[in-house]
């Protein structure tokens, strides 16, 4: 009989995240090896069921069953631990060594790693003090290597536009042929489009959520559950997850719906720190046109701009007012406030500068809502007509014979300017040698240097102008003009509504004496196209 029989427990751990080989390191295999070892040693007695952490990394000791094992040890219920090998116990060089060399000896715990032929009771302290830390270091390095390979593999997939998330965003699903490709989920994609349409029509985010719930549309979380996906979230507050303000807001602000795949938004600092933290947007991996878009880029950007403005509406309203978020004072640039004054059986609606209302530091700029609506509607019609005329002129230019077009050899111009810049830079560099060699004096040195510096700066400005002109010619020539199509679709509009405003208008400035200035979207594109067409006014015999 042995002098002492140790109350023994088995500890098993498995994690594919560490690169563990599932076949050889399965929980069943570990348990069988440990039980066989205990059965062959009379001084070991198995006193409880194995402590098993299935699916937990060996990098950290923050594992539920290991904590229970620690608790049993500190209560005095155990005095021996058996593991298959050191990597099952820990892959952390520092913490693993601390337990084996300090904590367990202090608590009188015998530790056995079968495949590493380590037994703290019979081992050679001098030899173990070198071998065990070395093996722990190898396990730690192996884990680090696996972690780096996984991170690198994920980063490559993200940069190539492959989806690596666990769950597809609402409105999409993973392709049956390729799990890394998002495809449209026809069952719910229409609700995503409806959310954007409702917001463009003036519905507040809260009202959109309420309408979806009234329609019985399953929220993103409930839809996942209905599809058999095991998914949970901290945002759920009841038995059934409803549409909420946050749920709708997340959809309205997610670039995934314009075909942009933004990944790598969260992560851990390294393989030892398991706390997931949000990353700065500059660190995200973004790929455009990664999948089919559900909404247009123009609609998404229009919604994004309006969400940054004050579009609150009163509790008794379902929709925002027509000009909510569009009207601004032409002097102080602050929003205009909508006011309603009852007058017998009618109501007089007008707008007033918010700065004047609150602090009187700006004039009222008061103007009737009806007048604003009429003037804005006429101005939009006029702008649409101008854009259509521009398109006709562009079509005429494209039909001109090639020899009649103002074709400039921009590449040759750019090359010539770059050569001149290089020549003057060399002359500038040679000035110092001429000064040291006595060819020029100090005053001439500074005079020539300043002169060459000025010439180089002028040439660089000229280079930028030519490159910009070349870009404008390309973008206003034969390429697609989506902004023109956007204006044309409202050619026959009969009344002013928020959809028209959000598509065509950036903001409306109210000046004194009822003067109204409309800042249209795509004003830069319009101006570039206008200048391009005016350059052909003589050839086409047109007036723009």
C-alpha positions, 0 to 999 in steps of 0.5 A: 500500500502507498504511504498516501493516496491522493484525492485526484481530479481530471482536467480536460480542455479543448479549443479549435481557436488554439489550433488544437487537433480535434481528433487527438485532443478530443475531450473523450480521448483526454478523459480516457488517457487520464482515467487509464493513468489513474487506474494504473497508479495505486496512490491516485484515487479519482474522487469526482467527475472530470472538470471539462472546459470545452471550447475555451482557449488555453491562453487565459485561465478565465474558464468556468470549470477551471474556476470550479477546480480552483474552488475545490482545491482551496476547500481541501477537497482535492490534492492532485490534478491530472491532465493529458499534457501541459498544453491542455492545462495552459498555453500561457507561458507566464500564468501556466508557470506561476500555477505549476511552480508557485501556487500548486506547491504552496497549496500542496497540490500534486500536478501530473501531465501524462504525455510530458512525463511530468509529476511534481511529486517525483520530478527532479526540481533542478531539471524541471525548473528548465524543462517545464518553463521551456515546454510552456514557452513552446505552447505559448509560442504555438498559440501565438503563431496560430493566432497570428495566422488566423488574424492574417487569414481573416484580414486577407478575406476581409480585404478581398471583400469576403464576409467573415461574420457569424450572422448576415446583416438583416436583409441579406443571407449567406450564399449557399454556394459560398458562405463568405458571399452575401446575397439578398434575402428576398423575404425581408429586403423589401422592409429595409427599402421601406425603412429608407423610403419612409424616412425620406417621406418624413417619418421619424425613426420612432414612427417607423419602428412603431409602424413595423410593429403594427404591421407585424414585421419580425424584428431582425432578432426575431427573424433570425430565431424564426429561421432557426439561427441561435442568436441572442443580444443584450438589446432584448427586453421582453419575451419577444424582441420588437422593432426599436428606435435603435434597430431602425437607426442601425439599418439607416446608418449601415453602409452594407445596404449600398454594397459596402462591406465594412469589417474589423470594427471590433477586436482584441489587442492580442492573443492573450487579451480576450476583451473585445474592444471597438476600433477606430473607423480608420482601422476598419476594412472597407470594400465597396461593391462587395455585394448587391445594394438594397438602396442607392448611394444617393438615397443613403447619403440623403438620409445620412445628411438629414439624420444629422439635422434636427427633424423632431416632430410633435407627439401627435404627428406621424411625419416631419413637416415638409421643410423640417431639416432644410430651412436655415437663416441666410445670415446666422446659418441657424435653423428656422423655426416653424410657428403656427398662429391661429386666425379664426377658422384658419391657421397662419404658418410661418418660419422665423430664425431660431437665433432671433427667437432665443437671443434676439442677436439676429433679425427674424427673417420671418416668411410665410410657409406658403410663400416658401413652398411656392418659391422653392417649387418654382426654383426646383422646376427651373433647375430641372429644366436647366439640367435637361438642357445641359443634357441635350447640349452634351448629347450634341457635343458627343455627336460632333466630328472628332476633329471639331472637339476641343481635345487637349493632350493632357498627358503631354502637358502634364509631362512637360510641366513635370519636366520643368519642375524637375529642371528648376529643382536641380537649378535650385539645388546647384545654387549652394555649390555656385555660392561656395565656389564663388560663382555668385555672392550671398545676395545673388544666392538668396535672390535666385533661390527665392526666384526658383522657389516661386517658379516651382510653386507656380508650376506645381499650381499649374500642374494641379489645374491641368490634372483637375481640368483633365478629370473634369473633362472625363467626368463631363464627357461621355461617362455616366451622369447619375446626377442628371438622371436624378433630376430628370426623374422629377421632371413632371412632378406636380407637387412639392414633397420631402422625397423631392427635397431630399433627392435634389436639395441640400439646404434652403437659406432664408434671407431678409426681404423674403429672399430665398436661396436654394443650395442644390445637390451636385452643384459642383457637377452642374457647374463643371458640366456648364463650363464644359458645354459653354466651351462649345457654344460657338460650334453648337450655336446654343445659349446655355 
